[in-house]
Amino acid sequence: SELLFHQNNVRLLRQQQNVLSQLIRAQEAQLRNGNISKADFYRIKALDLSLRAELNEAIQESNEAQKELKTLMLLPANTALFLSDTAPLPSQALVLNQTLGSLLTLAERQNPSVQVAALDLKVSEAEHTLERAMRVPDLRFNTNYDRGGNILLNFVGFGVSMDLPVFDRNRGNIKASQMRVQQSRHLHALRVNEAQNEVVKSYKDYQQLADFYQSIDANYINELDEVLTGVSRNFQGKNISLLEFLDFFDAFKENKLLYFDTIRGLESKKEELNLLTGTEL
């Protein structure tokens, strides 16, 4: 999703750069003929330089995302990934296959941090059981055989010994292990609460983004490309002013990036829910 966003951004900026390059060539001819002012021409040149710098940064961000994805996929270094999934997301794809209640239950059982806390609780309980068992003294049995060393020719003896924990019944270790159990229980409850709160937040964020995405007119986004070309022609034909052209040029980029970023946000929130609940939505 991150790579797709950056590659879409690169495509968008290159599209704008192509429009500006054509416009600059036409404006140079107009400048030589004295039909436009040098200030207007330099304003477009400044926009072109700014756009080139932005494109350079976008390409670097795309390369960084590509590097990370190739590393995760164990792909060779000379592999190049090009994503072209630019079709609008269908409405059914925006619906999660789990309710909020079921996600909260999954978080309580399958969240990684909760599972670690649950394992720590089991270890603490086992240690407490062991310390309690050690308060009971161990019995030791022994045997002895002596031939001719006693009043009896063949002496066979048996013995039993045990500690008398009158003063030390392992109270200190038992108390310490009991405190660790209580601490582990509180930590487990905390992790469950944290995970479920994160699930609720991510779920609401996803629903908000899904509603916003569905409110975007897909035809409007698709037609922006044609409108950009038409606005450029109208500017060259002096049907609109330089200010109007620059306003639309910025609005075009802003709207396109907003659309791409919404798609990235939807995928990101879904993956957050997958991580928090240990499932695949």
Secondary structure, 3 states (H helix, E strand, C coil): CHHHHHHHHHHHHHHHHHHHHHHHHHHHHHHHCCCCCHHHHHHHHHHHHHHHHHHHHHHHHHHHHHHHHHHHCCCCCCCCCCCCCCCCCCHHHHCCCCCHHHHHHHHHHHCHHHHHHHHHHHHHHHHHHHHHHCCCCCEEEEEEEEECCCCCCEEEEEEEEECCCCCCCCHHHHHHHHHHHHHHHHHHHHHHHHHHHHHHHHHHHHHHHHHHHHHCCHHHHHHHHHHHHHHHHHHHCCCCCHHHHHHHHHHHHHHHHHHHHHHHHHHHHHHHHHHHHCCCC
